[in-house]
Amino acid sequence: MYTDEDLNYAVEKGVFTDTAVTEFRSLLAEEKQTVAVDEENFRLVGGFNDIFVVIACSLLLFSSVWVVRPSSNTLAMLVFAALSWGLAEFFVRKRKMALPAIVLLLSFMGGVFWCVFSISSSIPSFSVQAASLFAAAVTTVSAYLHWRRFRVPITVAVGTGALFVSVLSLVLVMFPAAKSGLMMVLFLCGVAAFLLAMYWDASDTQRITRRSDVAFWLHLLSAPLIIHPIFSNLGILNGNESLLSMLVVVFLYLLMTSISIAVDRRAFMVSSLIYVLYAVSAIIESYGGIGYSFALTGVLIGGGLLLLSAKWHFMRAQLLRVLPSAIQRHLPNVK
């Protein structure tokens, strides 16, 4: 399985000409009746060997933790992180395996966080918030180093998430009574993640380089961070199922859907789907649909998403017409 990034690398090395690769992409676009920019591709599994390697790596990593933990939890997490980096040197840097790259990144970051948290939380003067702040800060730096070494697209999103944990922990350390304001901070973090995703997206509107993959994971991170605080403040998650609040939920999802269509990122819309499923199901149940509310919601939402998928390009074309040209320059073209 070869990606656009691999084809670009082959062009750089002189294996293929740029014209040949362009014609190849056009041929596939014509065959599939779509274009590469609309496919929203990202590498997840290159083959069953990826799954095989992940299983083997997981056995080694968790077994090593099991062996070392009786002597020291901190040492066990340090070994866990070190092994994750070492395995990535071969399976990611040399073999370029997609799924092991994601799993080994997450295991490395998790190992670093819990190792540092274990050390800092053992210091008497450190509170839980302070220990979390220190651990998240070190994890953010570790994510940067991992990105410089391996260039795994999801690294930027995970590092950004670790940075957000640092920000939230810093707020709690400086203002212990500010727990009620955390949702606003979370919302601002989501907006920041979305803007960062758009920065990466705008640098590759053709969606043929690794930068597009980075943007994909950032969009996946940003959507829940944006929509969760809004729904939480509406009281949806606390049992406030009034008709007005549910209609607001549906309206917000339609707004996010419009944004997803405009930026051509389905991930931004799908990652917040669970909220609208709950909202619509609650509306149907409140009007006497007890027993089949979730099923009916699935039919409505599922049918709507299928229709949206079929008319995605048409709706993008109509939507982009009303957007200013200054914004359109940073968005993928509709072909």
N, C-alpha and C positions, 0 to 999 in steps of 0.2 A: 504494500500500500504506500503510495507516494503522495506527498502533499505539494502545495504550491511552493512552499519554502524549499523543498527538495529540488523542484524544477528550476527555481531561481538560482540555487547553488550550482546545478549542472550547467546553467548558462554562464555563470561566472567562471567556471572551470573550463569552458569551451567544449563541453560534451555535446550540447545542443546550441543552436542559434536562437536568438531572441524571437526571430520571425517564426521558427518552427514551433516553439513553445506557445506563441500567441495563436497560431493556427490550430494547434492541438486543443487549447482551451476553447476556441470558437467551435471546433468540431463537437466537443463534449457538450457545450452549451446548446448547440442545435439539436443534438441527439436527445438531451434531457428536457428540451424546451424551456430552459432557464439559463441563468448566467452564474458565474462563480460567485459574484458578489451577493447573490440572493440565496445561496446555499447555506450560508452561515456555518462553514466548515470549521471543525477544530479536531485535533488529533486526540483520541482517547484510547483506542485499542488498535494496535497495528496488526494483531493476529492472536491466535490462541497462545502463542509463546509468551505474549505479554502477561496473560493470566497465570500461566505456569510459573513465570518468574516472580510475580507478585505473591503467589502462594508460598513459594520457596523462601522469599525474602521475609515474609511475615512469620513463618515458622522459625527462622533463624533469629529474627529480632526479638520476638516475644519469649522465645526459649532462653535467650541470653539474659533478658530481664529477670526471668524466673530463677535463673542460676545465681545471679549476682545480688538480687534483692535481699536475701537473708543477711548479708553483710552490711549493705547500705542502699537505701532507696535512691539517694542522690547519685551514687556511683552507678546504679542500675540505669538511671535515666541518661547519665553521661555516656555509658556504653551504647545505649539505644541510639542516641544522636550520632555518636561517632561511627557506628556500624552503618547507619543510614547514609551518611556522607560517603563512607568508603564504598558501599555498594553502588551509589550513584556515579562514582568515578568510572565504573565499568559499564553498567547497564544504561546510564543516561549519557555520559560524556562520550563514550566510545560506541555503544550500540544504538544510541538514539531511540530507545524504547519509550513509547508514550505513556502507557498506564503505569509502569514502574517508576517513571519520572514523577508522576503525580503522587503516588503512594509514598515513595521515598522522601519527597519533599515534606509531605504532611508529617511523616514519622520523625524526620529531622527537627522540624519546627516544634512539634509536640515534645520531643525529648529535651530540646533546649529550654523550652518554657518551664517544664516541670522540674528540671534540674536546677535552674536558677531560682525558681519559686521555693523549692525545698531548702536551698541554702539561705535565701534571704528571710524566709519565714521563721527560721531557727534563731535569728537574731532577736534578742528580747525587745529592742527598741523599734522593731519593724511591725507595723500593723498588717493585716491581710491586704488592705488597699495598697499600702506602700510596697509590700512584697510583689503584688500583682503588677504594679507600675514598673518596678525594676525588672521583673521577668519579661514583661511585654516589650520594654525598651530594648533589652538584650536580644529578644526574639526578632524584633524589627531589624536590628543591625545584622543579625544572622541571615535574615531573608535577603538583605541586600548583598551580602557576601555570596550566598547561594546563587542569586541571580547572576552575579558577575562571573561565576564559575560555570554554571550549567545552562543558564538562559531558558529555564522551564517557564512557559507562559503564565501558569497559575501562580507563580512565585510573587508577582507584583500584587495580585489580589490578596494573597495570604499575608504578605508583608504589610499591606495597607490595613488589613483587618487587625493585625497585631498593633499597628500604630494607633488605631482607633481604641483598642483596649487600653493602651497607654494613656490616651487622652481622657477616657472615662475614669480610669484609676486616679489620674492626676486631679480631676475635678473632685472626686470623693476625698482625696487626701487634703486638698486645700479647703474644701467646703463640705465637711461631713454631713451637714444638714441639707445638702442640695440634692438629695435622692429624687425629689419630685421633678427636678429639672433635667434629669438624665435623658428623658425621652427627647427633649429639644436638642441636646447634644448629639444624641443618636441620629436624629433627623438631619442635622447639619453634617454629620459624618457621611450619611448616605448621599447627600447632595454633592459633597466633595468627591466621593467615589464615582458618582455619575459624571462629574466634570472631568475627572481624570480618565475615565473610560472614553469620553468623547475626544479628549486630547490624543489618545492612542488611535482611536478610530479615524480621526481627521487626518492623521499622518499616513493612512493607508486606505483610502476610499475604495480601492479596487479589491481589497480583502485577499491579498495574495502573499502577505508576509506574516512573520511571527507577531508583529505588532497588532494585527487583527485578533489573534488568539488571546493576547494580553487583554485587549478591550473586552472580549467575550466574558472572561472571568470577572472583570471589574463590574460589568453590567449585572452579572449574576449576584455579585456582592451588594451592589448599590440598591437594587429594588426592595429587598426586605427591610433594609435599614431606613429607607424612605417611608415605606407604607406602614410598617409596624407601629412607629410612634403615632402616626395619624390615627390609625384604628384604635390604638390603646387610649388615646385622649378622647375619642368618641365614646369610649366605654364598651365597645364591641366585645373585647376580650374579658370584660368583667360582668357579662350577662345583661348589658343594656341593649335590648333587642327591639328598640322602638322602630317604627316604620321609617321615620325620618332619618335616623342614623344608618339604617340599612340602605336606603336610597342614596345617601351620601357615599357609602362604600361602593355601590355600583357605579356612581358617577365618577369617583376617583379611579376606579379600575378602567373605565372607558377612557379617561384622560391618559392613564399610563399606557393603554393600548394604542392610543393615537401617537404618543411619544415613541413607542416601540416601532410602529409602522414608519414614522418619519425617519428614525435613525436606522431602520432596518435591522433591529435586534429583537428577535423573539424571546431571547433569554430574559430580557428585562421585564417582559410581560408575564412569562410563565412562572418565574420565581416568586411572584406575588399572587399566584392563582388560588392558593389555599384560602386566602382571606375572602375573596369574592365567592368562592364555593360555600363557605360557612355563612356569609351574609345572605345570599340568595336562598339557601336552604332554610335559614331562620325565617325569612319573609314568607316562604311557602308554608312553613309549619305554623306560623302565627295566624294564617288564614285557613286553617283546618286541614292542612296537608300532612298531618302527623302519620308517620309510617312509610310514606313514600317521598318525603320532601327531598332527601339527599339524592334518590334515584332520579327524580324529575329534574333536580338541579344539574345532575350529570348529563342528562339528555340535552337540556337547554344550553349549557356551557360547552359541552362537547360538540354539539351541532354548530354552535356559533363559531368555535375555533376552527372546525373543518371548513366552514364557509369562508372564514377569514383567510385560511391557508390557500384556498382555491382562488380567491380574489385579491391576494396580497399585493401583487404588482400593480393591479388596476387601482387599488385604494392608495397605494404609495404615490402613484402618478397624480391622482386627484389631490392628495394632501400637499404634495410638494409644490403644486401650482400656486397655492395661497401663501407659501412661505417666502420671506424676503430672499433675494439672491445672495445676500451676505451669509445667510444660514445655509442655503443650498450648496454653496461651495465646499462646505465641510461635510456634506452627506453623500452617500453613494448615489450614483446616477440610476435612474430606472431605464432598463433596456427592454 
